[in-house]
Amino acid sequence: MLIIDCPWCGKRPEIEFRYGGEAHIARPADPSALSDEEWADFLYNRTNPKGLHAERWRHIHGCGRYFNALRDTVSDFFVTTYKAGEARPEHPRPDVEGSGT
């Protein structure tokens, strides 16, 4: 079982959380000005990297808050978590699976 560190509640089992998609996706300022292709790209296309990935998570069986996490998609290792609205933290070795704290 994965243990996820909620920035507000601390470490909890993965069953308390739900994945919320890729982090740091900015909604278009004027969606009506986008073409159908641009709108579809915003809605459906996301990066799918092998390795370090910034994701949104929600602590649904706890505080209910959204937060962001840097997770290695190869090892499922959560490198760090941080509050929504904060900048993505720098990671010293993004090329190394499971590195970090």
Secondary structure, DSSP 8 states (H G I E B T S, - for coil): --EEEETTTEEEEGGG-EEEEESS----S-GGGS-HHHHHHHHH-----SSEEEEEEE-TTTT--EEEEEEETTT--EEEEEETTS-----S-TTSTT---
